[in-house]
Amino acid sequence: MSRYQSINPYTNEEFASYDNPTAKQIEDSINLAHALYKKWRHETPESRATILHDVADALREHEDELAKMMTLEMGKLMGKLLRESREEVELCASICDYYAKNGPELLKPTPLKSDLGNAYYLKQSTGVIMACEPWNFPLYQVIRVFAPNFIVGNPVLLKHAHNVPGSAALTAKIIKRAGAPEGSLINLYPTYDQLGDIIADPRIQGVALTGSERGGSAVAEAAGKNLKKSTMELGGNDAFIVLDDADPQLLRNVLTDARTYNDGQVCTSSKRIIVEKSRYDEVLHELKNVFSNLKAGDPLEDDTTLPPMNSERAKEKLEAQVKKAIDAGAKVFYQYPEIDSKGAFFRPIVLTNIDKDNPIFDEELFGPVAEVFVVDDDDDAIQLANDSSYGLGSSVISSDIDRAQKVAAQIETGMTVINGRWITSGELPFGGVKKSGYDRELSGLGLMAFVNEHLVIDVTKNNK
């Protein structure tokens, strides 16, 4: 057995647990989802668009309930000052609305120019998708897969992270009560062995995973072994490049939460802050100011700005990484004072002097750690940004947009934000390169992840 547990990271106390499914429950779930796929093959995307709008409305109606569950399970801030959990619900509702509004048009046949005949390709559903999702955005990660596949006509089986089972169950319940047909999204709590068996099942036609490099490698191997298409959205070691002409106020505004949003537990968070030397001291002191003014406390409280990490295990892993970095020569510019709490709190820290031989140079630090590097010019910044096995997101801060765009174009990542930190929306593609994964989610690109681009060509005139 591999139990899924709801543990409040602020108290480190378990408040719910969930058992793994039986073999019959798994079989019944796959059967139900597959039957729905067959039914949807005879229906149009327009027939599902109204339901998806209803799902968006239902998410908004249950915003407080969803927000509180996410906060209780992984510590996301819910208070009035920083309402991260509520913002996540609102984002997910907007993604559902985006696909409900635009999905049918995006899925219309695309004509092809050909001298051989009248050619076009259809965009058809392929079957049941297995979604394996992480804990850091318990609702967003699910909706990012569910919404586009729902409009396409691919039912989804969900295996969520072990520490957010309540969020998974609540999400599935709200979607079902909004009018989505039985089998649209089925939440399961499988063991890793059961997950392997599900992926191998011939009725499963695709696997979507967001998570760690290790998890992605294992799931991608299982998918590849069984000739199933997969999408992988993995970790990041994102560069946040500050050019020497950065606007001071804009820079200050962006640094406010570039490394603290969701307590730094974001794959696209600004982990490596690369600064041209004339602005280095300024950035260090801005980060110190941001970190020192955080207030640790209960993430349900209005004035809390520093929540616990998602679990004690995550806190201990990050502490071990930081210790390893310091032992190898990294310098501590600033660290938050001791926190008197039994919760899974990590003290935010600013590290400098990290050279290429440091063991954390090419690691992802998932939490409120700012790694600050100094460079001479744009070329050095680009070289350092690309000196990573990851390639998910990045930021470029500059008053000269042309200059920023030239720098952005040379960064080996899937996404770059100019004069801002990570941003996401239904119409914007999400994904990376290198060890950060492959393929895209969201936007029209994400809609096509598990679509059969079915060529049809009429060559009648050539055979008369």
Secondary structure, DSSP 8 states (H G I E B T S, - for coil): ---EEEEETTTTEEEEEE----HHHHHHHHHHHHHHHHHHTTS-THHHHHHHHHHHHHHHHTHHHHHHHHHHHH----SSSS-HHHHHHHHHHHHHHHHHHHHHHHTS-EEE--TTSEEEEEEEE--EEEEE--SSSTTHHHHHHHHHHHHHT--EEEE--TT-HHHHHHHHHHHHHTT--TTSEEEE---HHHHHHHHHSTTEEEEEEES-HHHHHHHHHHHHHTT-EEEEE-----EEEE-TT--HHHHHHHHHHHTTGGGG--TTS--EEEEEGGGHHHHHHHHHHHHHT--BS-TTSTT--B---S-HHHHHHHHHHHHHHHHTT-EEEEE------SS-----EEEE---TTSTTTTS---SSEEEEEEESSHHHHHHHHHSSSEES-EEEE-S-HHHHHHHHHTS-SS--EETSS----TTS-B--EETTEES-BSHHHHHTTTEEEEEEEE-GGGG-
